Amino acid sequence: MQDIFHTVVDYSKQSYVQKISISLRPDGFSFVIQSVDTDDLLAVFHTKIEESLEIQKYVGALQSFFKHDLLQQTFQKITIIYVTPKITIIPSSLFSEHTVALLYEANHVRLPSEAILQYKLKHTEGYLLYAVPQTIIDECYASFGTHIQILPQAAPFLESSCIQNKLMVQKNVFVSLEQTFFDIAVVEGQKIILYNTFEYSNNNDYMYYVLHVFEQLRLHPMEQQLLLSGIISKASHYFESACMFIKNVSIVEPPQSHKGFMQYPFNQSLYPLFCNVCNVSLCE
């Protein structure tokens, strides 16, 4: 994927009260800048880095990214999305502040260098527990201050999935693809039936896990919808393969609230890549 950088034609650092959402992927960094008052889209940026960097080199790449000219201005609100497969969802009835580490470690190995953070879902019952390397948290705080919010990609992914599915009477499946793993959620109304992450290395892995979810939850591939987002396009093998087995497959499109992605210079099929950072307002 090539680097992406677009701004509105009349962009000026002094013209708007701005907010920014920043995505830290294992293989790249992104940001979206919007107007606080109107949510108008002002700038989008994405750059790719080498995959599987050790933490010191990743932080070095992050420091360089944080020196981008547009990140040197003052923002009214700053949200960091840390993209990771190390997330677990906990029903509200089972959640306790005193057992956060225990609940997280039931599903994932926690490294000594990681901090466990939590997020309470707004549109359904439950909590997300996720691990972020402390050095990355420290670098974010050093660059932007401690008032910033650090969320996992699953937070806006699940909040937006619940809203999109609010008026649906049947279960539907939502998938957000990253380079080496994907998030999958099965939602009925605004109730999350299943959320998980699966690591994959090829198309066969990806389809195996998706179809396994359909089979285990007895979802009908001719009836249930599959909505894709993330690193995806209609030219992708992952889209084409899904269409071979599932009738109703689509790629997420910008809603009216994100109409900037329908207009020049942002109308270049960028929305699936940026939709999670655009939906952080649903997490407030």
VODONU-131601 format. One line per 10 residues: number of its first residue (from 1); their letters; for each residue x, y, z of N, C-alpha, C. Coordinates in steps of 0.02 Angstrom, whole numbers, padded with zeros to 5 digits, always signed. Each point is the difference from the previous one (the first is absolute). Layout:
N
NUM) a) X,Y,Z,X,Y,Z,X,Y,Z | ...;
end
This chain:
284
1) mqdifhtvvd) +00042,-00060,+00000,-00042,+00060,+00000,+00044,+00063,+00000 | -00015,+00047,-00045,+00038,+00062,-00003,-00022,+00047,+00056 | +00044,+00048,+00016,-00017,+00050,+00049,-00059,+00042,-00026 | -00041,+00023,+00046,-00059,+00040,-00016,+00004,+00066,+00038 | -00010,+00055,-00034,-00002,+00065,+00034,-00043,+00047,-00040 | -00057,+00020,+00029,-00045,+00047,-00033,-00023,+00051,+00052 | -00007,+00062,-00022,-00031,+00052,+00041,-00052,+00037,-00043 | -00046,+00033,+00034,-00047,+00042,-00037,+00040,+00056,-00033 | -00027,+00026,-00054,+00036,+00049,-00041,+00019,+00061,+00041 | -00045,+00024,+00043,+00012,+00062,+00038,+00026,-00013,+00070;
11) yskqsyvqki) +00033,-00057,+00009,+00023,-00018,+00068,+00048,+00052,+00027 | -00011,+00018,+00063,+00044,+00047,+00035,+00001,-00018,+00072 | +00058,+00000,+00030,+00007,-00018,+00071,-00040,+00047,+00045 | -00011,+00061,-00023,-00033,+00050,+00042,-00076,+00005,-00013 | -00025,-00035,-00048,-00069,+00011,-00022,-00053,-00039,+00039 | +00020,-00052,+00037,-00049,-00043,+00030,+00020,-00018,+00072 | -00051,-00012,+00041,+00012,-00034,+00064,-00002,-00075,-00017 | +00056,-00035,+00011,+00008,-00066,-00028,+00004,-00055,+00052 | -00019,-00060,-00022,+00012,-00061,+00039,+00034,-00050,-00045 | +00037,-00046,+00030,+00038,-00048,-00039,-00007,-00070,+00029;
21) sislrpdgfs) -00006,-00049,-00043,+00000,-00070,+00019,+00059,-00033,-00035 | +00041,-00034,+00039,+00063,-00029,-00026,-00003,-00075,+00008 | +00017,-00037,-00052,+00000,-00073,+00002,+00072,-00025,-00003 | +00017,-00043,+00049,+00067,-00030,+00002,-00008,-00074,-00016 | +00012,-00017,-00064,-00003,-00070,-00022,+00068,-00033,+00007 | +00002,-00067,+00002,+00065,-00033,+00001,+00042,+00014,-00061 | -00033,+00017,-00057,+00036,+00010,-00062,-00008,+00070,-00029 | -00024,+00048,+00041,-00008,+00067,-00026,-00036,+00047,+00048 | +00001,+00064,-00017,-00031,+00051,+00042,-00048,+00042,-00043 | -00055,+00022,+00031,-00049,+00041,-00035,-00026,+00055,+00045;
31) fviqsvdtdd) -00028,+00052,-00031,-00039,+00047,+00040,-00055,+00031,-00043 | -00052,+00022,+00034,-00056,+00037,-00030,-00010,+00063,+00041 | -00001,+00058,-00033,-00013,+00063,+00034,-00068,+00025,-00022 | -00040,+00021,+00050,-00068,+00024,-00014,-00012,+00065,+00038 | -00049,+00037,-00023,-00021,+00060,+00035,-00041,-00021,+00061 | +00012,+00031,+00057,-00037,-00017,+00061,-00073,+00018,-00007 | -00014,+00059,-00028,-00069,+00026,-00002,-00044,-00037,-00050 | +00027,-00018,-00057,-00041,-00027,-00054,+00017,-00072,-00019 | +00055,-00027,+00027,+00024,-00067,-00019,+00024,-00003,-00072 | +00008,+00059,-00032,+00024,+00001,-00070,+00069,-00032,-00003;
41) llavfhtkie) +00011,-00039,-00053,+00064,-00033,-00010,+00050,+00050,-00028 | +00058,+00005,+00034,+00050,+00049,-00020,+00063,-00031,-00029 | +00021,-00058,+00028,+00061,-00032,-00024,+00000,-00074,+00017 | +00029,-00040,-00044,+00012,-00071,+00015,+00071,-00017,-00020 | +00030,-00046,+00038,+00069,-00019,-00013,+00009,-00073,+00019 | +00039,-00036,-00041,+00019,-00069,+00017,+00069,-00014,-00029 | +00042,-00031,+00041,+00066,-00020,-00023,+00014,-00070,+00024 | +00034,-00038,-00040,+00016,-00070,+00016,+00070,-00004,+00030 | +00009,-00045,+00049,+00065,-00014,+00028,+00013,-00075,-00007 | +00061,-00018,+00014,+00018,-00071,-00003,-00039,-00039,+00053;
51) esleiqkyvg) -00025,-00059,-00019,-00038,-00041,+00047,+00045,-00034,+00051 | -00029,-00017,+00057,+00033,-00040,+00052,+00064,+00032,+00026 | +00000,+00067,+00006,+00058,+00034,+00030,+00004,-00016,+00074 | +00060,-00008,+00026,+00006,-00006,+00073,-00019,+00067,+00030 | -00019,-00001,+00064,-00032,+00057,+00030,+00042,+00063,-00003 | +00067,-00005,+00008,+00041,+00060,-00001,-00001,+00033,-00069 | +00002,-00040,-00054,-00002,+00027,-00067,-00070,+00027,-00016 | -00051,-00033,+00026,-00069,+00025,-00011,-00008,+00068,+00032 | +00024,+00008,+00061,-00005,+00064,+00035,+00040,+00053,-00038 | +00058,-00019,-00028,+00039,+00047,-00040,-00039,+00024,-00061;
61) alqsffkhdl) -00034,-00047,-00034,-00042,+00019,-00057,-00058,+00044,+00022 | -00027,-00015,+00059,-00055,+00040,+00027,+00023,+00071,+00015 | +00059,+00008,+00028,+00027,+00067,+00014,+00007,+00041,-00064 | +00023,-00032,-00053,+00006,+00035,-00065,-00068,+00020,-00026 | -00049,-00045,+00005,-00068,+00014,-00022,-00030,+00059,+00038 | +00012,+00003,+00065,-00028,+00053,+00042,+00030,+00069,-00017 | +00053,+00001,-00041,+00030,+00064,-00021,-00032,+00027,-00063 | -00050,-00034,-00027,-00035,+00024,-00059,-00025,+00071,+00012 | +00006,+00043,-00051,-00017,+00071,+00007,-00070,+00011,+00029 | -00049,-00038,-00024,-00068,+00011,+00022,-00012,-00022,+00072;
71) lqqtfqkiti) +00046,-00040,+00028,-00008,-00021,+00069,+00032,+00048,+00050 | +00029,+00054,-00025,+00034,+00048,+00044,-00047,+00055,+00025 | -00062,+00001,-00024,-00047,+00051,+00021,-00039,-00021,+00062 | -00040,+00045,+00026,-00039,-00014,+00060,-00069,-00028,-00021 | -00019,-00054,+00031,-00066,-00031,-00013,-00042,+00003,+00063 | -00065,+00010,-00011,-00045,+00001,+00058,-00010,-00071,+00028 | +00001,-00050,-00043,-00009,-00069,+00022,+00046,-00045,-00039 | +00033,-00046,+00036,+00047,-00047,-00032,-00018,-00071,+00023 | -00010,-00044,-00048,-00014,-00070,+00016,+00050,-00044,-00037 | +00029,-00047,+00036,+00047,-00048,-00029,-00035,-00068,-00005;
81) iyvtpkitii) +00000,-00030,-00059,-00025,-00067,-00009,+00060,-00047,-00006 | +00008,-00044,+00049,+00055,-00049,-00002,-00028,-00065,-00029 | +00026,-00020,-00057,-00027,-00058,-00036,+00037,-00063,+00022 | -00037,-00046,+00030,+00030,-00059,+00029,-00049,-00058,+00001 | +00024,-00062,-00009,-00044,-00058,+00008,-00009,-00020,+00073 | +00038,+00031,+00046,-00001,-00020,+00070,-00055,+00038,+00037 | -00061,-00019,-00014,-00060,+00031,+00029,-00046,-00055,+00024 | -00033,+00010,+00056,-00051,-00047,+00022,-00062,+00040,+00021 | -00058,-00027,-00012,-00063,+00032,+00018,-00029,-00035,+00060 | -00024,+00039,+00048,-00026,-00026,+00063,-00071,+00024,+00010;
91) psslfsehtv) -00049,-00044,+00012,-00068,+00024,+00016,+00001,+00043,+00063 | -00042,+00050,+00002,-00002,+00045,+00058,-00012,-00037,+00064 | -00040,-00054,-00003,-00017,-00038,+00061,+00061,-00035,+00030 | +00052,-00011,-00040,+00060,-00035,+00024,+00058,+00047,+00014 | -00008,+00064,-00019,+00056,+00046,+00005,+00009,+00025,+00071 | +00062,+00005,+00021,+00018,+00029,+00064,+00067,+00034,-00006 | +00006,+00060,+00028,+00063,+00037,-00002,+00056,-00040,+00034 | -00018,-00042,+00048,+00050,-00036,+00038,+00027,-00061,-00036 | -00034,-00021,-00054,+00021,-00060,-00034,+00018,+00013,-00074 | +00016,+00062,-00017,+00015,+00017,-00069,+00057,-00042,-00028;
101) allyeanhvr) +00055,-00005,+00038,+00057,-00039,-00024,-00018,-00073,-00009 | -00037,-00027,+00048,-00020,-00070,-00003,-00045,-00014,-00060 | -00047,+00045,-00012,-00046,-00008,-00057,+00038,+00004,-00066 | +00045,+00047,-00005,+00039,+00007,-00062,+00044,-00061,-00011 | +00034,-00022,+00052,+00048,-00055,-00007,-00034,-00068,-00009 | -00066,-00003,+00006,-00035,-00062,-00017,+00001,-00013,-00075 | +00012,+00052,-00040,+00000,-00007,-00073,+00066,+00018,-00033 | +00041,+00039,+00033,+00062,+00023,-00031,+00057,-00002,+00050 | +00060,-00006,-00027,+00060,+00004,+00042,+00019,+00073,+00007 | +00006,+00023,+00061,+00019,+00069,+00011,+00076,+00004,+00010;
111) lpseailqyk) +00031,+00043,-00039,+00072,+00011,+00007,+00013,+00050,+00056 | +00056,-00006,+00034,+00016,+00048,+00054,+00002,+00072,-00023 | +00014,+00011,-00064,+00006,+00068,-00028,-00067,+00030,-00019 | -00055,-00037,+00008,-00065,+00022,-00023,-00044,+00025,+00058 | -00039,+00051,-00015,-00052,+00023,+00047,-00067,-00024,-00025 | -00043,-00021,+00045,-00068,-00021,-00018,-00047,+00059,+00009 | -00033,+00020,-00054,-00048,+00055,+00002,-00071,-00029,-00009 | -00049,+00040,+00015,-00070,-00023,-00006,-00043,+00053,-00033 | -00053,-00023,-00033,-00047,+00044,-00033,-00070,-00029,+00010 | -00047,+00041,+00024,-00069,-00021,+00008,-00039,+00015,-00063;
121) lkhtegylly) -00029,-00051,-00030,-00040,+00009,-00060,-00061,+00043,+00014 | -00016,+00045,-00047,-00054,+00048,+00010,-00067,-00025,-00026 | +00000,-00039,-00055,-00063,-00018,-00033,-00021,-00072,+00014 | +00036,-00033,+00043,-00019,-00067,+00022,+00035,-00013,+00066 | -00018,-00053,+00033,+00029,-00016,+00065,+00067,-00036,-00008 | +00051,+00025,+00033,+00064,-00035,-00002,+00059,+00047,+00006 | +00058,-00030,+00011,+00063,+00036,+00006,+00051,-00032,-00047 | +00045,+00041,-00026,+00057,-00024,-00037,+00062,+00008,+00044 | +00039,-00053,+00004,+00065,+00003,+00034,+00053,-00010,-00054 | +00052,+00042,+00001,+00051,-00002,-00053,+00067,+00021,+00029;
131) avpqtiidec) +00053,-00029,-00030,+00067,+00013,+00024,+00037,+00047,-00049 | +00033,+00049,+00028,+00040,+00047,-00039,+00069,+00005,+00032 | +00054,-00007,-00039,+00066,+00007,+00028,+00008,+00068,+00035 | +00027,+00000,+00060,+00007,+00061,+00039,+00042,+00052,-00037 | +00050,-00023,-00038,+00042,+00048,-00037,-00040,+00039,-00053 | -00050,-00033,-00029,-00042,+00034,-00049,-00046,+00051,+00035 | -00027,-00020,+00057,-00041,+00047,+00040,+00042,+00060,+00019 | +00060,-00011,+00024,+00044,+00054,+00021,+00016,+00047,-00058 | +00012,-00028,-00059,+00015,+00041,-00058,-00059,+00043,-00021 | -00060,-00029,+00004,-00061,+00038,-00016,-00010,+00057,+00049;
141) yasfgthiqi) +00010,-00014,+00065,-00006,+00051,+00051,+00052,+00055,-00009 | +00062,-00020,-00017,+00053,+00049,-00009,-00015,+00047,-00058 | -00032,-00026,-00052,-00014,+00039,-00060,-00063,+00043,+00006 | -00051,-00026,+00036,-00065,+00033,-00001,-00028,+00016,+00070 | +00032,-00023,+00052,-00027,+00012,+00068,-00040,-00059,+00024 | -00012,-00002,+00065,-00034,-00057,+00031,-00076,+00004,-00005 | -00026,+00053,-00030,-00073,+00007,-00005,-00029,-00039,-00059 | +00043,-00030,-00041,-00024,-00036,-00059,-00034,-00066,+00020 | -00040,-00024,-00045,-00034,-00065,+00009,+00034,-00052,-00044 | +00016,-00058,+00029,+00030,-00055,-00038,-00049,-00058,-00001;
151) lpqaapfles) -00024,-00017,-00060,-00051,-00051,-00009,+00027,-00056,-00045 | -00029,-00060,+00005,+00015,-00051,-00050,-00044,+00010,-00061 | +00019,-00028,-00057,-00040,+00007,-00061,-00069,-00032,+00009 | -00005,-00048,+00046,-00064,-00034,+00011,-00053,+00047,+00029 | +00021,+00054,+00033,-00050,+00045,+00030,-00042,+00034,-00053 | +00028,+00038,-00047,-00042,+00029,-00053,-00030,-00052,-00046 | +00036,-00055,-00011,-00026,-00054,-00043,-00065,-00028,+00029 | -00002,-00015,+00064,-00060,-00029,+00030,-00055,+00052,+00009 | +00018,+00061,+00019,-00051,+00052,+00008,-00035,+00013,-00066 | +00038,+00007,-00054,-00030,+00014,-00065,-00040,-00061,-00025;
161) sciqnklmvq) +00024,-00060,+00014,-00036,-00061,-00021,-00068,-00003,+00034 | -00002,+00016,+00065,-00064,-00001,+00036,-00048,+00051,-00028 | +00025,+00059,-00016,-00044,+00052,-00028,-00025,-00019,-00069 | +00044,-00026,-00042,-00020,-00020,-00067,-00053,-00056,+00002 | +00004,-00042,+00052,-00044,-00058,+00004,-00062,+00013,+00042 | -00007,+00061,+00025,-00053,+00016,+00049,-00070,-00020,-00023 | -00015,+00013,-00062,-00068,-00013,-00026,-00007,-00067,-00035 | +00052,-00040,+00001,-00002,-00065,-00033,-00032,-00052,+00046 | -00040,-00044,-00028,-00033,-00051,+00040,+00040,-00065,+00003 | +00050,-00006,-00043,+00039,-00062,-00002,+00072,+00014,+00020;
171) knvfvsleqt) +00036,-00053,+00015,+00071,+00006,+00015,+00039,+00017,-00064 | +00049,+00043,+00006,+00044,+00016,-00056,+00072,-00002,+00023 | +00045,-00007,-00048,+00071,-00011,+00015,+00040,+00059,-00025 | +00044,+00026,+00043,+00043,+00056,-00017,+00073,-00022,+00007 | +00040,+00017,-00049,+00071,-00019,+00000,+00042,+00062,-00017 | +00052,+00011,+00039,+00048,+00053,-00014,+00069,-00031,-00008 | +00028,+00004,-00061,+00062,-00034,-00016,+00061,+00045,+00011 | +00050,-00029,+00034,+00067,+00029,+00003,+00046,-00046,-00041 | +00063,+00016,+00000,+00047,-00038,-00043,+00009,-00072,+00022 | -00001,-00012,+00066,+00014,-00067,+00025,-00054,-00028,+00046;
181) ffdiavvegq) -00052,+00039,+00013,-00055,-00025,+00041,-00063,+00039,-00018 | -00057,-00025,+00022,-00062,+00037,-00011,-00045,-00005,+00061 | -00040,+00052,+00009,-00053,+00001,+00051,-00063,-00027,-00033 | -00038,-00039,+00037,-00065,-00023,-00025,-00051,+00006,+00056 | -00059,+00025,-00018,-00054,+00008,+00048,-00065,-00025,-00032 | -00039,-00035,+00039,-00067,-00020,-00020,-00048,+00039,+00044 | -00043,+00039,-00031,-00043,+00046,+00037,-00073,-00014,-00017 | -00041,-00001,+00052,-00073,-00008,-00008,-00032,+00061,+00031 | -00032,+00042,-00041,-00023,+00064,+00026,+00061,+00039,+00022 | +00002,+00019,+00065,+00059,+00032,+00027,+00036,-00046,+00050;
191) kiilyntfey) -00016,-00063,-00002,+00031,-00049,+00045,+00056,-00036,-00036 | +00058,+00000,+00032,+00058,-00036,-00029,-00004,-00073,+00019 | -00011,-00043,-00049,-00004,-00072,+00011,+00070,-00030,+00006 | +00046,+00027,-00041,+00070,-00025,+00000,+00045,+00056,-00021 | +00058,+00005,+00033,+00055,+00042,-00023,+00064,-00039,+00011 | +00044,+00001,-00051,+00064,-00033,+00007,+00048,+00029,-00051 | +00065,-00016,+00009,+00050,+00016,-00050,+00034,-00065,-00022 | +00016,-00004,-00063,+00033,-00060,-00028,+00061,+00022,-00039 | +00056,-00030,+00014,+00060,+00013,-00039,+00000,-00046,-00061 | +00022,+00027,-00057,-00001,-00039,-00062,+00061,+00020,-00042;
201) snnndymyyv) +00019,-00044,-00045,+00057,+00015,-00044,-00017,-00006,-00074 | -00060,-00025,-00015,-00020,-00006,-00070,-00076,-00003,-00005 | -00023,-00002,-00061,-00072,+00001,-00014,-00036,-00061,+00029 | +00033,-00058,-00002,-00031,-00061,+00027,-00013,+00005,+00075 | +00050,+00027,+00036,-00009,+00011,+00072,-00060,+00045,+00013 | -00001,+00055,-00035,-00053,+00050,+00008,-00070,-00031,-00011 | -00008,-00035,-00055,-00066,-00029,-00015,-00017,-00056,+00049 | +00050,-00037,+00021,-00014,-00054,+00049,-00031,+00029,+00063 | +00029,+00054,+00026,-00026,+00029,+00063,-00069,+00031,-00010 | -00009,+00036,-00057,-00065,+00031,-00012,-00054,-00053,-00006;
211) lhvfeqlrlh) +00012,-00051,-00040,-00050,-00053,-00009,-00010,-00041,+00064 | +00053,-00006,+00039,-00006,-00035,+00065,-00049,+00038,+00046 | +00004,+00065,+00000,-00047,+00040,+00040,-00071,-00010,-00025 | -00009,+00002,-00066,-00067,-00013,-00028,-00026,-00068,+00021 | +00043,-00050,-00002,-00021,-00068,+00017,-00016,-00006,+00075 | +00043,+00025,+00042,-00009,-00008,+00073,-00062,+00037,+00025 | -00016,+00057,-00030,-00059,+00038,+00022,-00061,-00014,-00043 | +00007,-00049,-00044,-00055,-00021,-00044,-00029,+00059,-00040 | +00046,+00039,-00028,-00020,+00055,-00043,-00006,-00025,-00071 | -00049,+00026,-00036,-00013,-00024,-00068,+00037,+00044,-00050;
221) pmeqqlllsg) +00047,-00028,-00039,+00039,+00041,-00047,-00041,+00030,-00056 | -00063,-00022,-00008,-00043,+00029,-00050,-00044,+00055,+00029 | +00001,+00009,+00066,-00045,+00048,+00033,+00038,+00054,+00039 | +00048,-00021,+00041,+00036,+00048,+00042,+00048,+00042,-00043 | +00004,+00064,+00019,+00045,+00046,-00036,+00070,-00002,+00030 | +00050,+00010,-00043,+00069,+00008,+00020,+00024,+00068,-00023 | +00018,+00043,+00048,+00022,+00068,-00016,+00074,+00006,+00017 | +00040,+00019,-00051,+00073,+00001,+00007,+00026,+00072,+00005 | +00052,+00008,+00039,+00034,+00065,+00005,+00074,-00013,+00013 | +00038,+00054,+00007,+00072,-00007,+00012,+00039,+00001,-00065;
231) iiskashyfe) +00051,-00044,-00004,+00043,-00004,-00060,-00035,-00045,-00050 | -00046,+00028,-00038,-00044,-00040,-00044,-00024,+00044,-00058 | -00011,-00032,-00057,-00031,+00032,-00057,-00035,-00054,-00040 | -00040,+00019,-00049,-00035,-00049,-00040,+00047,-00039,-00046 | +00061,+00025,-00008,+00049,-00035,-00040,+00040,-00050,+00041 | -00012,-00001,+00065,+00038,-00043,+00045,-00023,-00073,-00005 | +00048,-00046,+00008,-00017,-00071,+00002,-00046,-00015,+00059 | +00007,+00038,+00054,-00041,-00012,+00059,-00073,+00017,-00012 | -00012,+00050,-00041,-00069,+00017,-00019,-00027,-00052,-00049 | +00039,-00017,-00050,-00023,-00048,-00051,-00013,-00069,+00030;
241) sacmfiknvs) +00043,-00022,+00046,-00010,-00066,+00031,-00063,-00001,+00042 | -00012,+00053,+00037,-00061,+00003,+00041,-00062,-00005,-00043 | +00002,+00033,-00058,-00058,+00000,-00045,-00014,-00070,-00029 | +00051,-00043,-00001,-00009,-00067,-00026,-00042,-00044,+00047 | +00001,+00016,+00065,-00034,-00042,+00049,-00059,+00035,+00035 | -00001,+00066,-00002,-00051,+00039,+00036,-00034,+00046,-00050 | -00066,+00000,+00002,-00037,+00036,-00052,+00004,+00076,+00009 | -00011,+00024,+00061,-00005,+00072,+00011,+00064,+00026,+00032 | +00048,+00017,-00043,+00064,+00027,+00023,+00007,+00071,-00025 | +00019,+00045,+00043,+00009,+00070,-00021,+00058,+00030,+00039;
251) iveppqshkg) +00025,+00055,-00026,+00053,+00038,+00033,-00031,+00063,+00029 | +00020,+00017,+00061,-00030,+00057,+00035,+00007,+00063,-00042 | -00054,+00040,-00002,+00000,+00063,-00036,-00011,+00057,+00049 | +00023,+00060,-00016,-00007,+00056,+00047,-00073,+00019,+00010 | -00023,+00006,+00063,-00067,+00025,+00012,-00002,+00076,-00011 | -00059,+00029,+00007,-00008,+00071,-00010,+00044,+00040,+00047 | +00011,-00026,+00061,+00041,+00035,+00049,+00073,+00004,-00022 | +00020,-00043,-00047,+00069,+00000,-00026,-00002,+00017,-00074 | -00042,+00046,-00019,-00010,+00016,-00071,+00063,+00028,-00033 | +00048,+00022,+00041,+00062,+00025,-00029,+00035,-00051,-00043;
261) fmqypfnqsl) -00010,-00064,+00016,+00032,-00053,-00039,-00036,-00012,-00067 | -00055,+00036,-00011,-00034,-00004,-00064,+00021,+00056,-00047 | +00043,+00045,+00026,+00018,+00060,-00038,+00075,+00003,-00013 | +00018,+00036,-00052,+00071,+00009,-00017,+00034,+00040,+00056 | +00063,-00018,+00018,+00044,-00051,-00028,-00002,-00067,+00037 | -00051,-00009,+00042,-00002,-00059,+00043,-00039,-00058,-00030 | -00033,+00011,-00057,-00045,-00051,-00029,+00039,-00049,-00043 | +00048,-00035,+00030,+00043,-00047,-00037,+00001,-00068,+00035 | -00059,-00022,+00021,-00007,-00065,+00033,+00044,-00005,+00063 | +00006,+00056,+00035,+00042,+00001,+00060,-00038,-00018,+00064;
271) yplfcnvcnv) -00067,+00004,-00002,-00038,-00005,+00062,+00010,-00066,+00037 | +00001,-00058,-00032,+00009,-00062,+00038,+00064,+00000,+00043 | +00054,+00031,-00025,+00063,+00004,+00036,-00005,+00046,+00060 | -00039,+00054,-00007,-00002,+00051,+00052,-00063,-00001,+00043 | -00045,-00048,-00012,-00065,+00003,+00034,+00006,-00005,+00076 | +00047,-00041,+00026,+00006,-00005,+00073,+00021,+00066,+00031 | +00050,+00033,-00030,+00021,+00065,+00029,-00055,+00052,-00008 | -00041,-00005,-00052,-00054,+00047,-00009,-00057,-00011,+00051 | -00004,-00061,+00028,-00056,-00016,+00044,+00017,+00006,+00074 | +00057,+00031,+00017,+00017,+00005,+00071,-00049,+00043,+00039;
281) slce) -00036,+00044,-00034,-00050,+00041,+00035,-00055,-00044,+00030 | -00010,-00060,-00027,-00050,-00046,+00028,+00023,-00029,+00067 | +00063,+00009,+00016,+00029,-00028,+00062,+00000,+00051,+00057 | -00026,+00060,-00013,+00002,+00052,+00051,-00060,-00003,+00046;
end
